[in-house]
């Protein structure tokens, strides 16, 4: 106990420096996740992509995580091999995958035999998109592995302290990356098209990998101070069979279900939001991207305050319910308010509502998982949660791309032919997003009932002293 009391984690300065380093990596990772989001029209006009292809790009990020079970494997690797090893692997995967995605959109790739070979099958999808899917899938393995590693790292430094605040601040910094991408990606694209925007995203990923490396030196010192040794097996080691114990936990299932429903109405929406606002407001893409950029800013500002409230007062399960309600309301506004009435003021107000929802649910959801699972397989619990989430994040962008084309017959062909005046009607996709919100509301009530029966303490404060 004396070792623990004297450990680095008891220094507030050290705790927050560690948080800052890993949060900076996630800032750059989130930038790359959505670097193509404001570029839908450019990819359609200059690279021959369709809405379905663009939707597939969003879904491809999660392909290996879902079908090859890489996220579950990532959780097991994290529990078995430790934080530092997993950080190196995830950082390298992000950089390698990002590099492949960038190469796919270059003229150099278009002149290769690989491009010609990829064009011989699945001819409805351009060769550039096929290679971009592959690269983004590798990046997806890295970014999701980094996400669960960061979550466990924050628990390591902040459990019993400002846990929800720390997680909220990490999410806030990461969302600043989303703000940056909607501001900077269109600017980068002006001087070199979509390829230049992807290049800058890749450069940022390299910087993010370096911040992970710097953090590991702090992790080494902390382990030495508390007597941890990453090369030794724990007294009660994690077993693969423990995955069944996690999946039998009703609280875990409720939170994981809420997670996939909520994020399916947020992250896929981000990829289509710029074009949706441009179509509904009849404004240029750059202006629409600037409007939507305020969505993560609202979440960034509010999340730490909500985290601090949860640490001191609790009400985590209740916050998730309120967030699901606000999520549903925002998407119904986007879907049902007619274009001739829909104004920039309504757009900003709706984005604020969505940003508040994006603050409430994640800020209360992620600190709740340590309350319902044992520490020894916490990494695997996060891995399973992300895997279940990724099923939705894989399928929903493809669903939205298909729904957009099906509800706007012929529009994609006219845009590809050079008719820049054509606009998509996003009513059907927005109703789909609202449907996820309604399901999340129902599951939030179920979670509150499970919490009351199992006494997880999801509505109790996180801070113990």
C-alpha positions as CSV (number, residue, x, y, z in Angstrom):
1,X,0.0,0.0,0.0
2,X,2.9,2.4,0.7
3,X,4.2,1.8,-2.8
4,X,0.8,2.6,-4.3
5,X,0.5,5.7,-2.2
6,X,3.9,6.9,-3.4
7,X,3.3,6.0,-7.0
8,X,3.3,8.4,-9.9
9,X,-0.5,8.2,-10.3
10,X,-0.9,10.0,-6.9
11,X,0.6,13.1,-8.6
12,X,-2.1,15.1,-10.2
13,X,0.3,16.7,-12.6
14,X,1.6,13.3,-13.7
15,X,-1.9,11.9,-14.1
16,X,-3.0,14.8,-16.3
17,X,0.2,14.8,-18.4
18,X,-0.3,11.1,-19.1
19,X,-3.9,11.8,-20.1
20,X,-2.8,14.6,-22.3
21,X,-0.3,12.4,-24.2
22,X,-2.8,9.6,-25.0
23,X,-5.6,12.1,-25.7
24,X,-3.4,13.8,-28.3
25,X,-2.9,10.5,-30.1
26,X,-6.7,10.1,-30.2
27,X,-7.1,13.7,-31.5
28,X,-5.0,12.8,-34.6
29,X,-6.7,9.4,-34.9
30,X,-10.2,11.0,-34.9
31,X,-9.0,13.5,-37.5
32,X,-8.1,10.6,-39.9
33,X,-11.3,8.7,-39.2
34,X,-13.4,11.5,-40.7
35,X,-10.8,13.1,-43.0
36,X,-12.9,12.0,-46.1
37,X,-16.2,13.0,-44.5
38,X,-16.4,16.5,-46.1
39,X,-15.1,15.1,-49.4
40,X,-18.0,13.0,-50.6
41,X,-18.7,15.3,-53.6
42,X,-15.0,15.4,-54.6
43,X,-14.8,11.6,-54.5
44,X,-17.9,11.3,-56.7
45,X,-16.8,14.0,-59.2
46,X,-13.1,13.2,-59.5
47,X,-12.7,9.5,-58.6
48,X,-15.9,8.1,-59.9
49,X,-17.3,7.0,-56.5
50,X,-21.1,6.6,-55.8
51,X,-22.9,7.2,-52.5
52,X,-22.9,3.4,-52.0
53,X,-19.1,3.4,-52.5
54,X,-18.7,6.3,-50.1
55,X,-20.8,4.5,-47.5
56,X,-18.7,1.3,-48.0
57,X,-15.6,3.4,-47.2
58,X,-17.1,4.3,-43.9
59,X,-18.0,0.7,-43.2
60,X,-14.7,-0.7,-44.3
61,X,-13.0,0.8,-41.2
62,X,-14.7,-1.9,-39.1
63,X,-14.6,-4.9,-41.5
64,X,-11.6,-6.7,-39.9
65,X,-12.7,-5.8,-36.4
66,X,-16.1,-7.4,-36.9
67,X,-15.5,-10.4,-39.3
68,X,-12.0,-11.3,-38.3
69,X,-12.8,-10.6,-34.6
70,X,-9.8,-8.3,-34.3
71,X,-11.4,-6.1,-31.7
72,X,-12.0,-9.1,-29.4
73,X,-8.4,-10.2,-30.1
74,X,-7.3,-6.7,-29.3
75,X,-8.9,-6.8,-25.9
76,X,-7.2,-10.2,-25.2
77,X,-3.9,-8.8,-26.3
78,X,-4.3,-5.8,-24.1
79,X,-5.1,-8.0,-21.0
80,X,-2.3,-10.5,-21.9
81,X,0.5,-8.3,-23.2
82,X,-0.2,-5.0,-21.5
83,X,-0.7,-1.4,-22.4
84,X,2.7,-0.5,-23.9
85,X,2.8,-3.4,-26.3
86,X,-0.8,-2.8,-27.5
87,X,0.0,0.9,-28.0
88,X,2.9,0.2,-30.3
89,X,0.8,-2.3,-32.3
90,X,-2.2,0.0,-32.6
91,X,-0.1,3.0,-33.6
92,X,1.7,1.1,-36.3
93,X,-1.5,-0.3,-37.7
94,X,-3.0,3.2,-37.9
95,X,0.0,4.6,-39.8
96,X,0.3,1.6,-42.2
97,X,-3.4,1.5,-42.9
98,X,-3.5,5.3,-43.4
99,X,-0.6,5.1,-45.8
100,X,-2.4,2.5,-47.9
101,X,-5.6,4.6,-48.0
102,X,-3.6,7.7,-49.1
103,X,-1.7,5.7,-51.8
104,X,-5.1,4.5,-53.2
105,X,-6.1,8.0,-54.2
106,X,-2.8,8.9,-55.8
107,X,-1.9,9.0,-59.6
108,X,1.0,6.7,-58.8
109,X,-1.4,3.9,-57.8
110,X,-3.7,4.5,-60.8
111,X,-0.7,3.8,-63.1
112,X,0.1,0.4,-61.4
113,X,-0.7,-3.1,-62.4
114,X,-2.4,-3.5,-59.1
115,X,-4.9,-0.8,-60.0
116,X,-5.5,-2.5,-63.3
117,X,-6.0,-5.9,-61.7
118,X,-8.4,-4.5,-59.0
119,X,-10.5,-3.1,-61.9
120,X,-11.1,-6.6,-63.3
121,X,-13.6,-7.6,-60.7
122,X,-16.5,-5.9,-58.8
123,X,-16.5,-3.4,-61.6
124,X,-19.2,-1.2,-59.9
125,X,-16.5,0.0,-57.4
126,X,-13.4,1.8,-58.6
127,X,-9.9,0.4,-58.0
128,X,-9.1,3.4,-55.8
129,X,-12.0,2.6,-53.5
130,X,-11.1,-1.1,-53.2
131,X,-7.6,-0.3,-52.1
132,X,-8.8,2.5,-49.8
133,X,-11.2,0.0,-48.2
134,X,-8.3,-2.3,-47.5
135,X,-6.2,0.4,-46.0
136,X,-9.0,1.8,-43.9
137,X,-9.8,-1.6,-42.6
138,X,-6.2,-1.9,-41.3
139,X,-6.4,1.6,-39.9
140,X,-9.7,0.5,-38.2
141,X,-7.9,-2.3,-36.4
142,X,-5.4,0.2,-35.1
143,X,-7.7,2.9,-34.0
144,X,-10.2,0.7,-32.2
145,X,-7.3,-1.1,-30.5
146,X,-6.0,2.3,-29.5
147,X,-9.5,3.2,-28.2
148,X,-9.7,0.3,-25.8
149,X,-6.1,0.7,-24.7
150,X,-6.7,4.4,-23.9
151,X,-9.8,3.4,-21.9
152,X,-7.9,0.9,-19.8
153,X,-5.0,3.3,-19.4
154,X,-7.3,6.0,-18.0
155,X,-8.8,3.5,-15.6
156,X,-5.2,2.6,-14.5
157,X,-4.4,6.2,-13.7
158,X,-7.7,7.6,-12.5
159,X,-9.8,4.7,-10.9
160,X,-11.1,6.0,-7.6
161,X,-10.2,9.5,-8.6
162,X,-11.5,11.8,-11.4
163,X,-12.3,8.8,-13.7
164,X,-15.3,10.2,-15.6
165,X,-13.8,13.7,-15.8
166,X,-10.6,12.1,-17.3
167,X,-12.6,10.1,-19.8
168,X,-14.6,13.1,-20.6
169,X,-11.5,15.2,-21.2
170,X,-10.0,12.5,-23.4
171,X,-13.2,12.3,-25.5
172,X,-13.2,16.1,-25.7
173,X,-9.7,16.3,-27.1
174,X,-10.5,13.5,-29.5
175,X,-13.6,15.4,-30.7
176,X,-11.5,18.5,-31.3
177,X,-10.0,16.3,-34.0
178,X,-13.4,16.0,-35.6
179,X,-13.8,19.8,-35.5
180,X,-10.4,20.2,-37.1
181,X,-11.2,17.8,-39.9
182,X,-14.4,19.6,-40.9
183,X,-12.5,22.9,-40.9
184,X,-9.2,21.8,-42.4
185,X,-10.0,18.9,-44.8
186,X,-11.9,21.1,-47.3
187,X,-9.0,23.6,-47.2
188,X,-6.4,20.9,-47.8
189,X,-8.6,19.6,-50.7
190,X,-8.7,23.0,-52.3
191,X,-5.0,22.8,-53.1
192,X,-4.7,19.1,-54.0
193,X,-8.1,17.4,-54.0
194,X,-9.1,14.6,-51.7
195,X,-5.6,13.1,-52.0
196,X,-4.0,16.1,-50.4
197,X,-6.5,16.0,-47.5
198,X,-5.7,12.3,-46.9
199,X,-2.0,13.0,-47.0
200,X,-2.3,15.6,-44.2
201,X,-4.4,13.1,-42.2
202,X,-1.5,10.6,-42.6
203,X,1.0,13.1,-41.4
204,X,-1.0,13.8,-38.3
205,X,-1.2,10.0,-37.6
206,X,2.6,9.9,-37.6
207,X,2.7,12.6,-34.9
208,X,0.1,10.8,-32.9
209,X,2.2,7.6,-32.9
210,X,5.1,9.6,-31.5
211,X,2.9,10.8,-28.6
212,X,2.0,7.2,-27.8
213,X,5.7,6.4,-27.7
214,X,6.4,9.2,-25.3
215,X,3.6,8.1,-23.0
216,X,5.1,4.6,-22.7
217,X,8.0,6.0,-20.7
218,X,5.6,7.2,-18.0
219,X,3.9,3.8,-18.0
220,X,7.2,2.1,-17.4
221,X,7.9,4.3,-14.5
222,X,4.5,3.8,-13.0
223,X,4.7,0.0,-13.2
224,X,8.1,0.1,-11.5
225,X,6.7,2.2,-8.7
226,X,3.7,0.0,-8.0
227,X,5.7,-3.2,-8.4
228,X,4.0,-4.2,-11.7
229,X,5.8,-6.3,-14.2
230,X,4.3,-6.7,-17.6
231,X,6.4,-9.8,-18.3
232,X,4.7,-11.8,-15.4
233,X,1.4,-13.5,-15.4
234,X,-1.2,-12.0,-13.0
235,X,-2.2,-14.1,-10.0
236,X,-5.6,-14.7,-11.6
237,X,-4.9,-14.5,-15.3
238,X,-7.5,-13.7,-18.0
239,X,-8.9,-16.7,-19.8
240,X,-10.7,-16.8,-23.1
241,X,-13.6,-18.5,-21.4
242,X,-14.1,-15.3,-19.4
243,X,-15.6,-13.8,-22.5
244,X,-18.6,-15.9,-21.8
245,X,-18.9,-14.5,-18.3
246,X,-18.8,-11.0,-19.8
247,X,-21.5,-11.9,-22.3
248,X,-23.7,-13.4,-19.6
249,X,-23.6,-10.1,-17.6
250,X,-27.0,-8.3,-18.3
251,X,-25.5,-4.9,-17.4
252,X,-22.8,-5.4,-20.0
253,X,-25.3,-6.5,-22.7
254,X,-27.5,-3.5,-22.0
255,X,-24.6,-1.0,-22.2
256,X,-23.1,-2.7,-25.3
257,X,-26.5,-2.6,-27.0
258,X,-27.0,1.1,-26.1
259,X,-23.5,1.8,-27.4
260,X,-24.0,0.3,-30.8
261,X,-27.4,2.0,-31.2
262,X,-26.1,5.4,-30.1
263,X,-22.9,5.4,-32.1
264,X,-24.7,4.1,-35.2
265,X,-26.6,7.3,-35.2
266,X,-23.5,9.5,-34.7
267,X,-20.4,8.4,-36.5
268,X,-22.1,7.3,-39.8
269,X,-24.1,10.5,-39.7
270,X,-20.8,12.5,-39.5
271,X,-19.7,11.1,-42.8
272,X,-22.9,12.2,-44.6
273,X,-23.6,15.4,-42.5
274,X,-21.7,17.8,-44.7
275,X,-23.5,16.9,-47.9
276,X,-26.8,16.7,-46.1
277,X,-26.4,20.3,-44.8
278,X,-25.2,21.5,-48.2
279,X,-28.2,19.9,-49.9
280,X,-30.8,21.1,-47.3
281,X,-29.4,24.6,-46.9
282,X,-28.3,24.9,-50.6
283,X,-24.8,26.1,-49.6
284,X,-21.3,25.2,-50.8
285,X,-19.6,22.1,-49.3
286,X,-17.0,24.2,-47.5
287,X,-19.7,26.3,-45.8
288,X,-21.7,23.2,-44.8
289,X,-18.6,21.6,-43.3
290,X,-17.9,24.7,-41.3
291,X,-21.4,24.7,-39.9
292,X,-21.2,21.0,-38.9
293,X,-17.7,21.5,-37.4
294,X,-19.4,23.1,-34.3
295,X,-21.0,19.7,-33.5
296,X,-17.9,18.2,-31.9
297,X,-17.1,21.6,-30.3
298,X,-20.3,21.5,-28.3
299,X,-19.6,17.9,-27.2
300,X,-15.9,18.8,-26.4
301,X,-16.9,21.7,-24.1
302,X,-19.7,19.9,-22.3
303,X,-18.3,16.4,-21.9
304,X,-15.7,17.3,-19.2
305,X,-18.3,19.1,-17.1
306,X,-20.7,16.2,-17.4
307,X,-17.8,13.9,-16.4
308,X,-17.1,16.0,-13.3
309,X,-20.8,15.9,-12.4
310,X,-20.8,12.1,-12.7
311,X,-17.7,11.8,-10.6
312,X,-19.3,13.8,-7.8
313,X,-23.1,13.3,-8.1
314,X,-23.6,10.2,-10.3
315,X,-26.7,9.6,-12.4
316,X,-24.8,7.8,-15.1
317,X,-27.7,5.6,-16.3
318,X,-30.1,8.5,-16.2
319,X,-27.7,10.6,-18.3
320,X,-27.7,7.8,-21.0
321,X,-31.5,8.0,-21.2
322,X,-31.5,11.8,-21.6
323,X,-28.8,11.5,-24.3
324,X,-30.8,9.0,-26.3
325,X,-33.9,11.3,-26.2
326,X,-31.9,14.3,-27.5
327,X,-30.3,12.1,-30.2
328,X,-33.8,11.1,-31.5
329,X,-35.1,14.7,-31.4
330,X,-32.2,16.0,-33.4
331,X,-32.5,13.5,-36.2
332,X,-36.2,14.0,-36.4
333,X,-35.6,17.7,-36.9
334,X,-33.1,17.0,-39.7
335,X,-35.6,14.5,-41.3
336,X,-39.0,16.3,-41.0
337,X,-38.3,20.1,-41.2
338,X,-38.8,21.0,-44.9
339,X,-35.9,22.4,-46.8
340,X,-37.7,25.7,-47.5
341,X,-38.1,26.2,-43.7
342,X,-34.8,24.7,-42.7
343,X,-32.5,27.7,-41.9
344,X,-28.9,28.1,-40.7
345,X,-30.4,28.9,-37.2
346,X,-32.3,25.6,-37.2
347,X,-29.2,23.8,-38.4
348,X,-27.0,25.3,-35.6
349,X,-29.7,24.7,-32.9
350,X,-30.1,21.0,-34.0
351,X,-26.4,20.5,-34.0
352,X,-26.2,21.9,-30.5
353,X,-28.9,19.3,-29.4
354,X,-27.0,16.5,-31.1
355,X,-23.7,17.7,-29.4
356,X,-25.4,17.6,-26.0
357,X,-26.5,14.0,-26.7
358,X,-23.0,13.2,-27.8
359,X,-21.7,14.5,-24.4
360,X,-24.2,12.8,-22.2
361,X,-24.0,9.2,-23.4
362,X,-20.3,8.6,-23.9
363,X,-19.4,10.5,-20.7
364,X,-21.6,8.3,-18.7
365,X,-21.3,5.0,-20.6
366,X,-17.5,4.4,-20.6
367,X,-16.9,5.0,-16.9
368,X,-19.8,2.6,-16.2
369,X,-18.1,-0.5,-17.6
370,X,-15.6,-0.8,-14.7
371,X,-18.6,-0.9,-12.4
372,X,-20.1,-4.0,-14.0
373,X,-17.0,-6.1,-14.9
374,X,-13.9,-7.3,-13.0
375,X,-10.6,-5.5,-13.5
376,X,-8.8,-8.6,-14.7
377,X,-10.8,-8.7,-18.0
378,X,-11.6,-5.0,-18.2
379,X,-9.6,-4.7,-21.5
380,X,-11.6,-7.6,-23.0
381,X,-14.9,-6.0,-21.8
382,X,-14.0,-2.8,-23.6
383,X,-12.9,-4.9,-26.6
384,X,-16.2,-6.7,-26.7
385,X,-18.1,-3.4,-26.4
386,X,-16.2,-1.9,-29.3
387,X,-16.7,-5.1,-31.4
388,X,-20.4,-4.9,-30.9
389,X,-20.3,-1.2,-31.6
390,X,-18.3,-1.9,-34.8
391,X,-21.0,-4.2,-36.2
392,X,-23.3,-1.2,-36.4
393,X,-20.5,1.1,-37.6
394,X,-19.7,-1.4,-40.4
395,X,-23.3,-1.9,-41.5
396,X,-24.9,1.5,-41.0
397,X,-22.8,3.6,-43.5
398,X,-23.5,1.0,-46.2
399,X,-27.2,1.0,-45.3
400,X,-27.3,4.8,-45.4
401,X,-25.5,4.9,-48.8
402,X,-27.9,2.5,-50.2
403,X,-30.9,4.3,-48.7
404,X,-29.6,7.6,-50.1
405,X,-29.3,6.2,-53.6
406,X,-32.6,4.3,-53.5
407,X,-34.6,7.4,-52.3
408,X,-32.9,9.6,-54.9
409,X,-33.0,7.6,-58.1
410,X,-30.7,8.9,-60.9
411,X,-29.1,11.6,-58.8
412,X,-25.8,9.9,-58.4
413,X,-25.4,9.3,-62.1
414,X,-26.1,13.0,-62.8
415,X,-23.5,14.1,-60.3
416,X,-20.9,11.7,-61.7
417,X,-21.7,13.2,-65.2
418,X,-20.8,16.6,-63.9
419,X,-24.1,18.1,-62.9
420,X,-23.0,19.9,-59.8
421,X,-26.5,21.5,-59.2
422,X,-28.1,18.2,-58.2
423,X,-28.9,17.7,-54.5
424,X,-29.8,14.6,-52.5
425,X,-32.9,14.4,-50.3
426,X,-31.8,13.0,-46.9
427,X,-35.2,12.4,-45.4
428,X,-35.0,8.6,-45.4
429,X,-31.5,8.3,-44.1
430,X,-32.4,10.7,-41.2
431,X,-35.4,8.7,-40.3
432,X,-33.2,5.6,-40.1
433,X,-30.9,7.5,-37.7
434,X,-33.9,8.6,-35.6
435,X,-35.0,5.0,-35.4
436,X,-31.8,4.0,-33.8
437,X,-32.4,6.8,-31.3
438,X,-35.9,5.4,-30.4
439,X,-34.4,1.9,-29.9
440,X,-31.7,3.5,-27.6
441,X,-34.4,5.1,-25.5
442,X,-36.0,1.7,-24.9
443,X,-32.7,0.1,-24.1
444,X,-31.9,2.9,-21.6
445,X,-35.0,2.1,-19.6
446,X,-34.0,-1.6,-19.7
447,X,-30.5,-0.6,-18.4
448,X,-32.0,1.4,-15.5
449,X,-34.1,-1.7,-14.5
450,X,-31.1,-4.0,-14.7
451,X,-29.1,-1.6,-12.6
452,X,-31.8,-1.4,-10.0
453,X,-32.0,-5.2,-9.8
454,X,-28.2,-6.0,-9.9
455,X,-27.1,-2.9,-7.9
456,X,-24.2,-2.0,-10.1
457,X,-24.4,1.6,-8.8
458,X,-24.5,3.2,-12.3
459,X,-26.3,6.2,-10.8
460,X,-23.8,6.5,-7.9
461,X,-20.8,8.9,-8.0
462,X,-17.6,7.5,-9.5
463,X,-15.2,9.3,-7.1
464,X,-14.6,7.5,-3.8
465,X,-12.7,10.2,-1.9
